[in-house]
């Protein structure tokens, strides 16, 4: 029997959504089949999470099949604690995205099949130990994303799809150059795409003069993550995308870039990360402050959520740039936290658009009177996005701020003959990050007030409240955010051993 099938249960996670997509295109009930496939994947991830602590740290469930052994390319699957957290995020958001999806009149089979292809792509990327397949699975997930926006989106959907395509294709091309560069800087005769072996070579000091590789990786991953100033594609794409597509891309697929930096650049190229940390600090402050103020200026919920998603990437970049175990753990937790909160918010945005036909704040108001459950769920999701204590985002932000504030070198100076303390670049960026929390509170609370409080327009008096699968899916997302917020060690115990010592 092929060792990949006999030894790695992770292959099952990739195959399930692909099989579901095949059955959907063969004529099976599209929504039911997609929901069944997503639910099976989620159940199986839960089994792996329960099994992993009994197996010890490091990569488990590993299996490998050589593909091009002459170039060191193999189809290698494996997962450690960080990978499993990202797989859990992928499975959770996929179930929620399918549950809240509204079956379109045009090509419904292809609509749900695209959702399954995105799920297979992100799961394959997070489960891949070989960087070649890590990259290829991400590309697999991008193609159906463009189709979902361009075919089933709203507003100027085709312009949004093309803009996202151009930006993300550019980011993917630069990233490919960076991965090729990482391959070339390895000692001749030992070159491989296996992340474990590359990390071992880096720890042994065999990978040197690779700062240019890091710059390529940072640029490529940065464009994919919407790092300032390469961010303009994201808000328009999310505003035009159908809710399930926005949930999967903003909640999961966009995390690929930051996951890649944490997984590749942090352990393999730490000196280059530190060398160019000031450049990254300037850019991430642009994400937090500039994009934060732009978010405040938005007058539509979908655009506000799109910009807020871009803004919150700045916090995760801050945790990465500080490059210590505390900050990296916080950044990884924020990947999980933001993925759940933004997915919940885009789900609610889609439900609101379906009921009212508009997301303009000026046309809404007083909806809590007719949709109390909707208002409650939106309040929970908004508080989670802000980072309210009790939600997992608070624990992640706290670790990022503590870790980043301790980063860099302390600066001491003299004034009036006395020694004084001065903030270094990391500490200044951390202060900006804390102010960003205030900005987040402003635009989220303002959105809640304009949508659910105040005088209600008479035409909204008969709107139906949340019910059915949408209500169940949102309950699950919020419950997970609260459970991991009250007990953050559930995530810390999985994530921390996978990061830098």
C-alpha positions in Angstrom: 0.0 0.0 0.0 1.2 3.5 -0.8 2.8 4.8 2.5 1.1 8.2 2.1 -2.3 6.5 2.3 -1.3 4.1 5.0 0.5 6.4 7.4 -0.8 10.0 7.0 -4.4 10.7 8.0 -3.8 14.3 6.8 -4.4 13.1 3.3 -8.0 12.3 4.2 -8.5 16.0 5.2 -7.4 17.1 1.7 -9.3 14.4 -0.2 -12.7 14.9 1.6 -13.5 18.3 0.1 -12.2 17.3 -3.3 -14.5 14.2 -3.3 -17.3 16.4 -2.1 -16.6 18.8 -5.0 -16.6 15.9 -7.4 -20.0 14.6 -6.2 -21.4 18.1 -6.3 -20.4 18.5 -10.0 -21.8 15.0 -10.6 -25.2 16.3 -9.7 -25.6 15.6 -6.0 -27.4 18.1 -3.8 -24.8 20.8 -3.7 -25.4 22.5 -0.3 -26.0 19.2 1.6 -22.9 17.6 0.0 -20.7 20.6 0.8 -21.9 20.8 4.3 -21.4 17.1 4.8 -17.9 17.2 3.5 -17.0 20.2 5.6 -18.5 18.6 8.7 -16.5 15.4 8.2 -13.3 17.4 7.8 -14.1 19.3 11.0 -14.8 16.1 12.9 -11.5 14.5 11.7 -9.5 17.6 12.7 -11.0 17.4 16.2 -9.9 13.7 16.4 -6.3 14.8 15.4 -6.3 17.5 18.0 -7.3 15.0 20.6 -4.7 12.5 19.5 -1.7 14.9 19.0 -0.9 15.5 22.7 -0.4 11.8 23.2 2.2 11.6 20.4 4.7 14.2 21.7 5.9 17.5 20.2 7.1 18.1 16.6 5.6 17.0 13.3 3.3 14.0 13.6 1.1 12.1 11.1 4.1 12.4 8.7 4.3 10.5 5.4 6.1 11.2 2.3 6.2 10.1 -1.4 9.1 11.3 -3.6 7.9 13.3 -6.6 11.1 14.7 -8.2 13.8 13.3 -5.9 16.6 14.8 -8.1 15.3 18.3 -7.0 14.4 17.3 -3.5 10.6 17.6 -4.1 8.3 15.2 -2.3 4.7 15.1 -1.4 5.2 15.3 2.4 2.4 15.8 4.8 2.8 16.4 8.5 1.4 18.6 11.3 2.6 20.0 14.6 0.7 22.1 17.1 0.7 25.2 15.0 -0.4 23.4 11.8 -3.2 21.7 13.7 -4.5 25.0 15.0 -4.6 26.4 11.4 -6.3 23.2 10.2 -8.9 23.6 12.9 -9.4 27.2 11.8 -9.8 26.1 8.1 -12.3 23.4 9.0 -14.4 25.6 11.3 -14.6 28.5 8.8 -15.4 26.1 6.0 -18.4 24.6 7.9 -19.6 28.1 8.8 -19.2 29.4 5.2 -21.2 26.6 3.7 -23.9 26.9 6.5 -24.5 30.6 5.9 -24.3 30.3 2.1 -27.3 31.2 0.0 -27.6 28.9 -3.0 -27.3 31.1 -6.1 -29.6 30.7 -9.1 -26.7 30.7 -11.5 -24.5 27.5 -11.5 -25.1 26.5 -7.9 -23.0 23.3 -8.3 -20.0 25.3 -9.3 -20.5 27.8 -6.5 -20.3 25.1 -3.8 -17.6 23.2 -5.6 -15.5 26.4 -5.5 -15.9 26.6 -1.8 -14.7 23.0 -1.5 -11.7 23.6 -3.7 -10.7 26.6 -1.5 -11.1 24.3 1.6 -8.9 21.6 0.0 -6.3 24.2 -1.0 -5.9 25.8 2.5 -5.9 22.4 4.3 -3.3 21.1 1.9 -1.1 24.2 2.4 -1.2 24.0 6.2 -0.6 20.2 6.1 2.4 20.4 3.7 5.9 20.0 5.0 7.4 20.3 1.5 7.5 24.0 0.4 6.8 23.2 -3.2 3.4 21.7 -2.3 2.9 24.3 0.3 3.0 26.9 -2.5 1.0 24.8 -5.0 -1.9 24.2 -2.6 -2.2 27.9 -2.0 -2.4 28.5 -5.7 -5.1 25.9 -6.0 -7.2 27.9 -3.4 -6.7 31.2 -5.2 -8.3 30.2 -8.5 -11.8 29.4 -7.1 -11.6 32.6 -5.0 -11.4 34.7 -8.2 -14.3 32.8 -9.7 -16.5 33.3 -6.7 -15.9 37.1 -6.7 -16.2 37.6 -10.5 -19.2 35.4 -11.1 -21.3 35.4 -7.9 -20.1 38.7 -6.3 -22.0 42.0 -6.0 -21.3 45.6 -7.0 -18.3 46.1 -9.4 -17.4 42.4 -8.9 -15.4 41.9 -12.1 -13.2 44.9 -11.4 -12.6 43.7 -7.9 -11.8 40.1 -9.1 -9.3 41.4 -11.7 -7.6 43.7 -9.2 -7.3 40.9 -6.7 -6.0 38.6 -9.4 -3.3 41.0 -10.5 -2.1 41.8 -7.0 -2.2 38.2 -5.8 -0.6 36.9 -9.0 2.2 39.4 -8.4 2.6 38.3 -4.8 2.6 34.6 -5.8 5.3 35.3 -8.4 7.6 37.1 -6.0 7.0 34.4 -3.4 7.9 31.7 -5.9 11.2 33.6 -6.5 11.8 33.7 -2.8 11.2 29.9 -2.4 13.5 29.2 -5.3 16.1 31.5 -3.7 15.8 29.6 -0.5 16.4 26.4 -2.4 19.5 27.9 -4.1 21.2 29.2 -0.9 21.3 25.7 0.5 24.6 23.8 0.2 24.9 22.0 -3.2 24.1 18.4 -2.9 21.8 18.9 0.0 19.2 21.1 -1.6 15.6 20.3 -0.7 12.1 21.8 -0.3 11.5 19.8 2.9 11.0 22.4 5.6 12.4 20.2 8.4 15.7 19.6 6.6 16.0 23.3 5.7 15.5 24.3 9.3 18.1 21.8 10.4 20.6 23.3 7.9 19.8 26.8 9.1 20.4 25.8 12.7 23.8 24.2 11.7 24.8 27.5 10.1 24.8 26.1 6.5 22.5 28.8 5.1 24.2 32.2 4.9 24.0 35.4 2.8 20.2 34.9 2.4 19.0 38.4 3.3 17.8 38.9 -0.2 15.7 35.7 0.1 14.0 37.1 3.1 13.2 40.3 1.3 11.6 38.3 -1.5 9.6 36.2 0.9 8.5 39.3 2.9 7.4 41.1 -0.3 5.6 38.0 -1.7 3.9 37.0 1.5 3.2 40.7 2.3 1.2 41.3 -0.9 -0.8 38.1 -0.2 -1.5 39.3 3.3 -2.3 42.9 2.3 0.7 44.5 4.0 0.7 48.3 3.6 1.0 49.7 0.9 0.1 46.5 -1.0 -3.4 46.4 0.6 -5.8 48.1 -1.8 -7.0 44.9 -3.5 -8.4 43.5 -0.2 -11.2 45.8 0.9 -12.7 46.0 -2.6 -12.5 42.2 -3.1 -14.2 41.5 0.3 -16.9 44.1 -0.3 -17.7 42.5 -3.7 -17.3 38.8 -2.7 -20.2 36.6 -1.7 -20.2 36.1 2.1 -18.8 32.6 2.1 -15.9 33.6 -0.2 -15.1 36.6 2.0 -15.2 34.3 5.1 -12.8 31.8 3.6 -10.4 34.2 2.1 -10.2 36.8 4.9 -10.6 34.2 7.6 -8.3 31.5 6.4 -6.6 31.9 3.0 -5.1 35.3 3.8 -3.5 33.7 6.9 -1.3 31.7 4.6 1.2 34.6 4.2 1.7 35.2 7.9 1.8 31.5 8.7 4.5 31.2 6.0 6.6 34.0 7.5 6.3 32.4 11.0 7.0 28.9 9.7 9.8 29.7 7.2 11.4 33.1 7.8 11.4 33.0 11.6 13.4 29.8 12.2 15.5 29.8 8.9 16.3 33.5 8.4 16.2 35.1 11.8 19.2 37.3 11.2 17.6 38.8 8.1 14.3 39.3 9.9 16.2 41.4 12.5 18.3 43.2 9.9 15.2 44.5 8.2 12.9 44.8 11.2 12.7 48.6 11.0 11.3 48.5 7.5 8.7 46.0 8.5 7.8 48.1 11.6 7.2 51.2 9.5 4.9 49.2 7.1 2.9 47.5 9.9 2.4 50.8 11.6 0.9 51.9 8.3 -1.5 48.9 8.5 -2.5 49.7 12.1 -2.8 53.5 12.1 -3.3 54.6 8.5 -5.6 51.8 7.6 -7.3 52.1 11.0 -8.2 55.8 10.3 -9.4 54.8 6.8 -11.6 52.2 8.4 -13.2 54.8 10.6 -14.0 56.9 7.5 -16.0 54.0 5.8 -19.8 54.4 5.5 -20.7 50.9 4.5 -20.3 47.8 6.6 -18.7 45.5 4.0 -16.0 48.1 3.2 -15.5 48.7 6.9 -14.9 45.0 7.5 -12.6 44.8 4.5 -10.4 47.6 5.8 -10.5 46.3 9.4 -9.2 42.9 8.2 -6.3 44.7 6.6 -5.7 46.7 9.7 -5.5 43.7 12.0 -2.8 42.1 10.0 -0.5 44.8 11.4 -0.7 43.3 14.9 0.3 39.8 13.6 3.2 41.4 11.6 4.3 43.1 14.8 4.4 39.8 16.7 6.4 38.2 13.8 8.9 41.1 13.7 9.7 40.9 17.4 10.8 37.4 16.8 10.6 35.9 20.3 8.6 33.0 21.6 6.0 35.2 23.4 5.4 37.5 20.4 5.3 34.6 17.9 2.9 32.7 20.1 0.6 35.8 20.3 0.8 36.3 16.5 -0.2 32.7 15.9 -3.1 33.0 18.3 -4.2 36.1 16.5 -4.2 34.2 13.2 -6.8 31.9 14.8 -8.7 34.6 16.6 -9.0 37.0 13.7 -9.9 34.2 11.3 -12.9 33.3 13.5 -14.0 36.9 14.3 -13.8 38.2 10.7 -15.6 35.1 9.4 -18.4 35.7 11.8 -18.6 39.4 10.9 -18.7 38.7 7.1 -21.3 36.0 7.7 -23.5 38.6 9.5 -22.8 41.2 6.8 -24.0 38.7 4.2 -27.1 38.0 6.2 -27.8 41.7 6.6 -27.4 42.3 2.9 -29.8 39.5 2.1 -32.4 40.9 4.4 -32.2 44.6 3.6 -30.4 44.9 0.2 -28.0 47.5 1.6 -25.1 47.8 4.0 -25.0 51.6 4.0 -25.0 52.9 7.6 -27.2 55.9 6.6 -30.0 53.6 5.6 -29.9 51.3 8.6 -30.7 51.8 12.3 -32.8 50.3 15.1 -32.6 46.8 13.8 -32.1 45.4 17.3 -35.9 45.9 17.8 -36.8 43.4 15.1 -33.7 41.2 15.1 -32.5 40.9 18.7 -30.6 37.7 18.1 -28.8 39.3 15.1 -27.8 42.2 17.3 -26.5 39.9 20.0 -24.4 37.9 17.6 -23.0 41.0 15.9 -22.2 42.4 19.3 -20.2 39.3 20.3 -18.4 39.2 17.0 -17.6 42.9 17.2 -16.2 42.6 20.7 -14.1 39.6 19.7 -12.7 41.7 16.8 -11.8 44.5 19.2 -10.0 42.1 21.5 -12.3 42.3 24.5 -11.1 40.3 27.5 -12.7 36.8 27.5 -12.2 36.4 23.7 -9.1 34.6 22.3 -8.1 37.8 20.4 -7.4 39.5 23.8 -5.0 36.8 24.8 -3.2 37.0 21.4 -3.0 40.8 21.4 -1.6 40.7 25.0 1.1 38.3 24.1 2.0 40.3 21.0 2.2 43.5 22.9 4.3 42.0 25.7 6.6 40.2 23.3 7.1 43.2 21.0 7.6 45.7 23.8 10.5 43.6 25.0 11.9 43.3 21.5 14.9 45.4 20.2 17.6 47.0 22.3 16.8 49.3 25.2 17.8 52.9 24.5 19.5 55.0 27.2 20.5 58.6 26.9 21.5 61.6 29.0 19.7 64.8 29.7 20.8 67.4 32.2 23.5 65.0 33.4 21.0 62.3 34.2 20.5 59.0 32.5 17.0 58.7 30.9 15.2 55.9 29.2 14.0 56.2 25.6 11.6 54.0 23.7 13.1 51.9 20.9 11.5 51.2 17.6 9.7 48.1 18.7 8.3 49.9 21.8 7.1 52.8 19.6 5.4 50.3 17.3 3.8 48.6 20.3 2.4 51.9 21.5 1.0 52.4 18.0 -0.5 49.0 18.3 -2.2 49.8 21.6 -3.7 52.9 20.1 -4.9 50.8 17.2 -7.1 48.9 19.7 -8.8 52.2 20.5 -9.3 52.8 16.8 -10.9 49.4 16.4 -13.3 50.1 19.3 -14.3 53.3 17.6 -15.3 51.9 14.2 -16.8 48.7 15.6 -18.9 50.4 18.3 -20.0 53.0 15.8 -21.1 50.4 13.3 -23.1 48.6 16.0 -24.8 51.9 17.0 -25.7 52.8 13.5 -27.1 49.4 12.5 -28.9 48.3 15.7 -29.6 51.3 17.8 -31.5 54.6 17.2 -34.6 55.2 15.2 -35.8 52.3 13.0 -36.8 52.8 9.4 -40.3 51.6 8.9 -39.3 49.3 6.0 -37.2 47.2 8.4 -40.0 46.4 10.8 -40.7 43.0 9.4 -37.2 41.6 9.0 -36.7 38.0 10.0 -34.2 37.3 12.8 -31.3 34.8 12.6 -32.4 31.2 12.5 -31.5 27.8 11.3 -28.0 26.8 10.1 -26.7 30.4 10.1 -27.6 30.8 13.8 -26.0 27.5 14.6 -22.8 28.2 12.7 -22.4 31.6 14.4 -23.0 30.1 17.8 -20.2 27.6 17.1 -17.8 30.3 16.0 -18.5 32.5 19.0 -18.4 29.6 21.5 -14.9 28.6 20.2 -13.7 32.2 20.5 -14.9 32.3 24.1 -13.7 28.9 25.1 -10.1 29.6 23.8 -10.4 33.1 25.3 -11.2 31.9 28.8 -8.7 29.0 28.4 -5.9 30.3 26.1 -3.6 27.6 27.3 -5.5 25.2 25.0 -3.8 27.0 22.1 -0.6 28.0 23.8 0.3 24.4 24.7 -0.1 23.5 21.0 1.5 26.5 19.4 4.5 27.4 21.6 6.5 24.2 21.2 6.4 24.7 17.4 8.0 28.1 17.5 11.5 29.4 18.2 13.1 28.4 21.5 
